[in-house]
Structure formats: structure tokens, C-alpha cells
């Protein structure tokens, strides 16, 4: 699924799940190295565990962040 982010430097998150396990995450835009690292770290994890850890993370003065947007994307993917 493709999730359009809101309030972050990244503009899209592509998520591929196998049931509730994360197979692939790819960000478009944002802090390239950090987001590649996050994508590698969450691969193979349960989506619910990633949501629990990342939801509510902020970036500077912004009320959201790329990890928070990933949590939102995963929630949407699980609901489909």
C-alpha cells in the first residue's frame, strides 16, 4: 500500500505486509540514511509492535515525524 504522509519531509511511505509482518518499507523524501535504517530495522517485525514503539514520536517542533507517519501507515494497512 502507498501512504501519503502529512507534516513530514518524506512525502510517501510504501508498505508491504505479509499478514501482520512487515516485509518491506520504503520512504520517498526525508532524511535518506535515517529512513533507510528505520526501514531495515522494522523489516520482519510485527506491525503492531512497530506501531506501539513509533506512534506519537515527534520531530523538532512538529507534532508528527516519519516514524509516527509510519505507525499511521501501518494502522491503515492492517485495516485493509
Backbone as JSON, one array per atom type, in Angstrom:
{
  "sequence": "XXXXXXXXXXXXXXXXXXXXXXXXXXXXXXXXXXXXXXXXXXXXXXXXXXXXXXXXXXXXXXXXXXXXXXXXXXXXXXXX",
  "N": [[0.84, -1.17, 0.0], [0.35, 2.32, -0.49], [1.07, 5.17, 1.31], [0.28, 8.49, 1.84], [2.11, 10.89, 3.36], [1.7, 13.28, 6.09], [2.73, 16.41, 7.13], [5.5, 15.95, 7.28], [8.95, 15.68, 6.14], [9.33, 13.57, 4.41], [7.36, 12.31, 1.7], [5.86, 10.14, 0.87], [5.06, 6.8, 1.96], [5.76, 3.52, 1.3], [4.4, 0.44, 1.98], [4.69, -3.0, 2.58], [3.06, -5.81, 3.64], [3.03, -9.08, 5.1], [0.55, -10.7, 6.06], [0.51, -9.79, 9.32], [3.11, -9.11, 9.46], [5.91, -7.12, 8.69], [7.12, -6.81, 5.49], [8.39, -5.08, 3.71], [9.44, -1.68, 3.69], [9.42, 1.52, 2.35], [10.49, 4.8, 2.06], [9.73, 7.94, 0.52], [11.55, 10.75, -0.07], [12.59, 12.88, 2.7], [14.92, 12.23, 5.44], [17.35, 10.55, 4.17], [19.34, 8.49, 4.96], [18.6, 7.91, 7.66], [15.95, 7.07, 7.33], [16.25, 4.86, 5.67], [17.56, 3.25, 7.47], [15.58, 2.91, 9.49], [13.71, 1.53, 7.94], [15.06, -0.9, 7.48], [15.36, -1.81, 10.11], [12.7, -2.35, 10.94], [11.84, -4.34, 9.29], [10.52, -7.57, 9.08], [9.39, -7.45, 11.57], [6.46, -7.5, 13.72], [3.7, -5.61, 12.71], [2.09, -4.37, 14.63], [3.79, -4.17, 16.84], [5.68, -2.33, 15.92], [4.03, -0.11, 15.52], [3.29, 0.41, 18.18], [5.77, 1.18, 19.27], [6.55, 3.42, 17.73], [4.48, 5.24, 17.34], [3.33, 8.5, 17.95], [5.8, 9.73, 18.1], [7.68, 12.66, 17.79], [9.08, 15.31, 15.7], [11.37, 17.65, 16.16], [9.76, 20.71, 16.45], [7.46, 19.87, 15.28], [4.28, 18.19, 15.32], [4.34, 15.56, 14.57], [6.21, 12.9, 12.95], [8.47, 11.11, 10.75], [8.67, 8.4, 11.71], [6.27, 8.35, 13.25], [4.4, 8.77, 11.23], [4.84, 6.43, 9.81], [3.77, 4.6, 11.64], [1.07, 5.34, 11.44], [0.62, 4.69, 8.75], [0.99, 1.91, 8.88], [-1.14, 1.19, 10.56], [-3.28, 1.83, 8.88], [-2.76, 0.03, 6.79], [-3.1, -2.42, 8.09], [-5.81, -2.3, 8.57], [-6.93, -2.69, 6.12]],
  "CA": [[0.0, 0.0, 0.0], [1.07, 3.6, -0.52], [0.51, 6.12, 2.28], [0.74, 9.87, 1.66], [2.39, 11.44, 4.69], [1.23, 14.63, 6.39], [3.54, 17.14, 8.11], [6.89, 15.49, 7.37], [9.79, 15.89, 4.95], [9.02, 12.49, 3.46], [6.04, 12.55, 1.1], [5.14, 8.87, 0.72], [5.6, 5.58, 2.55], [5.25, 2.3, 0.69], [4.44, -0.63, 2.98], [4.26, -4.32, 2.15], [2.89, -6.72, 4.77], [2.66, -10.48, 4.91], [-0.29, -10.81, 7.26], [0.84, -8.65, 10.18], [4.58, -8.99, 9.47], [6.4, -6.14, 7.71], [8.05, -7.36, 4.5], [9.16, -4.01, 3.07], [9.04, -0.29, 3.91], [10.24, 2.44, 1.57], [10.1, 6.2, 2.18], [10.1, 8.86, -0.55], [11.92, 12.01, 0.55], [13.01, 12.79, 4.09], [16.33, 12.01, 5.78], [17.62, 9.3, 3.46], [20.02, 7.46, 5.76], [17.79, 7.54, 8.82], [14.76, 6.34, 6.91], [16.71, 3.54, 5.22], [17.84, 2.49, 8.7], [14.29, 2.53, 10.08], [13.12, 0.51, 7.08], [15.76, -2.16, 7.73], [15.08, -2.25, 11.48], [11.34, -2.83, 11.14], [11.6, -5.49, 8.41], [10.39, -8.82, 9.82], [8.69, -7.21, 12.83], [5.0, -7.38, 13.7], [3.28, -4.23, 12.51], [1.56, -3.84, 15.89], [4.93, -3.82, 17.69], [6.25, -1.09, 15.37], [3.06, 0.96, 15.84], [3.41, 0.69, 19.62], [7.04, 1.86, 19.55], [6.8, 4.65, 16.97], [3.34, 6.16, 17.35], [3.46, 9.65, 18.84], [7.13, 10.31, 18.0], [7.67, 13.98, 17.14], [10.32, 15.75, 15.07], [11.52, 19.07, 16.46], [8.52, 21.35, 16.91], [6.33, 19.28, 14.56], [3.52, 17.25, 16.14], [4.48, 14.23, 13.99], [7.55, 12.58, 12.43], [8.41, 9.99, 9.81], [8.26, 7.18, 12.43], [4.85, 8.46, 13.6], [3.65, 8.57, 9.98], [4.93, 5.0, 9.53], [2.78, 3.97, 12.5], [-0.24, 5.62, 10.84], [0.55, 3.89, 7.53], [0.8, 0.52, 9.26], [-2.52, 1.05, 11.04], [-4.13, 1.82, 7.69], [-2.51, -1.21, 6.06], [-3.72, -3.51, 8.84], [-7.26, -2.15, 8.48], [-7.38, -3.07, 4.77]],
  "C": [[0.89, 1.23, 0.0], [0.33, 4.57, 0.38], [1.12, 7.49, 2.02], [0.89, 10.5, 3.03], [1.85, 12.86, 4.83], [2.16, 15.25, 7.44], [4.97, 16.69, 8.26], [7.64, 15.8, 6.07], [9.59, 14.79, 3.93], [7.61, 12.72, 2.93], [5.2, 11.29, 0.96], [5.85, 7.78, 1.52], [4.94, 4.41, 1.84], [5.47, 1.16, 1.68], [3.95, -1.92, 2.35], [4.23, -5.23, 3.37], [2.63, -8.13, 4.28], [1.86, -10.84, 6.16], [-0.03, -9.58, 8.1], [2.35, -8.44, 10.3], [5.01, -8.04, 8.35], [7.43, -6.81, 6.8], [8.96, -6.28, 3.95], [8.57, -2.66, 3.46], [9.99, 0.58, 3.1], [9.65, 3.85, 1.69], [10.52, 6.95, 0.92], [10.34, 10.21, 0.1], [12.37, 11.79, 1.98], [14.5, 12.57, 4.25], [16.73, 10.62, 5.31], [18.23, 8.21, 4.33], [19.2, 6.98, 6.94], [16.59, 6.69, 8.41], [15.1, 4.98, 6.32], [16.97, 2.66, 6.43], [16.56, 2.03, 9.36], [13.66, 1.4, 9.27], [13.75, -0.86, 7.32], [15.44, -2.7, 9.13], [13.7, -2.88, 11.64], [11.02, -4.06, 10.27], [11.58, -6.78, 9.25], [9.67, -8.68, 11.15], [7.18, -7.25, 12.63], [4.65, -5.91, 13.57], [2.79, -3.61, 13.82], [2.68, -3.43, 16.85], [5.56, -2.5, 17.23], [5.33, 0.09, 15.68], [3.23, 1.38, 17.29], [4.67, 1.5, 19.93], [7.14, 3.24, 18.91], [5.67, 5.68, 17.02], [3.56, 7.27, 18.37], [4.85, 10.29, 18.83], [7.04, 11.64, 17.25], [9.04, 14.28, 16.55], [10.44, 17.26, 15.3], [10.22, 19.63, 17.03], [7.27, 20.8, 16.21], [5.59, 18.29, 15.46], [3.6, 15.8, 15.65], [5.92, 14.04, 13.53], [7.39, 11.46, 11.41], [8.09, 8.68, 10.54], [6.78, 7.2, 12.83], [3.98, 8.23, 12.37], [3.71, 7.11, 9.55], [3.9, 4.24, 10.37], [1.38, 4.15, 11.93], [-0.44, 4.8, 9.57], [0.3, 2.42, 7.86], [-0.6, 0.26, 9.79], [-3.48, 0.95, 9.87], [-3.98, 0.51, 6.92], [-3.17, -2.4, 6.77], [-5.24, -3.49, 8.73], [-7.8, -2.61, 7.13], [-7.62, -4.55, 4.63]]
}
